[in-house]
Amino acid sequence: MKKFIYWLMGDKAGRVTISIWNWLWGLPVESGGKVAVAVAEESLQSMQESVQKLAQAVAAQEGAYKRAKQKYEDKVKELQTFERQALTAKKQSNEEAARMAMTRVVQVEQILPKLEEMVKQAENAVTASKDKLKRERIKLEAYKTEMQNMKDMSEVNAALEQIAKVNNEFDIGSAKNQFEAAKSAVERRNLSAEALAELSENRAEKLQADLENMTLDDEVARRLQMLEDSDPKKLP
């Protein structure tokens, strides 16, 4: 499907379409998830291809410049050749040959300044293109580094999400809170039961029982004292 879209719409438009498709069926790019990483990878690939095409264009431009420069240098050599021919013909008193050679010298001299200017322009254009290519390559390397950082960050985010998911699934704190709540409920019920028992107890009967216990204790103490007083003395 992806290859078909690229074939139908071209690489650049195809990548945009695929990114929109991912956005529609997945998470939005702003969420910073896998979709964002995929879109960034598609964009990085597009930049790489653009830089590659720029490099090819600069290479072709430089080739054309070299050919133009070579043509200019050939014209300079041609001028020098015609000048030597005119000089030789003049020395040999061959007026017609000398005039023909000198005519060619004049014609070449007329075109040389224009050729020189064109070669200079081509040189400047090639230099500017090379500088641009250098800048784009530096930017591309920077984007590659950012792409790797983005992948690493996305993996860390996924790990943190997994950790959060585990913590939510095994929330011991929640169970602890429930235990404490149950414990408090039991303690409150125990206090209520004790209070209810105290309220339901007959206070008069409790007072009578306490008095009887006190009387019994006094009687037991008196009897023990009597035993001590009646202890028979040892004979000499």
C-alpha angles and dihedrals in degrees: 000000000000093000091048092054090049090049093047100043105020129251100286098043090040092057091050090050092048090049091051090047090053090048092052095048099032139028123316117263091242090064090074094226134125092301091059091050091048092050090048091051091051091050092047091051090051090051091049091053091047092051090048091052090047090052090052091049092049090049091052090046092051090049091053090048092052091050091050091048091049090050090052092049089049089053091051090052089046090053091051090049092052090048091054090047091051091048093048093047090049091052090050090050090241096146097177094051091045092052092047092050092046091049089057090048090055092047093050091046089055093056099038097078091052092047090048092052092049091049090050091051090049090050092051091048092050091048091051091047092050091050091050091049090050092051092047091050090051090050090048092053089049090051090049089055091047089048091056090046089050091052091049091049091048090052091049090049090051090050092050090049090051091049091050090049091053091048091051093048094048100037102167090172090064092051090047090053090051091050092051090049091051091047091051090049092053092048091049090051091049091053090049091051093050092048090049091050092051092049093048094051118102105243094198093055090047091052092049091049091050091051092049091050091050092050091049092050091051092050092050091050092049093051092050090052091052090054091054093049094049094049105133115242118240116253118242 
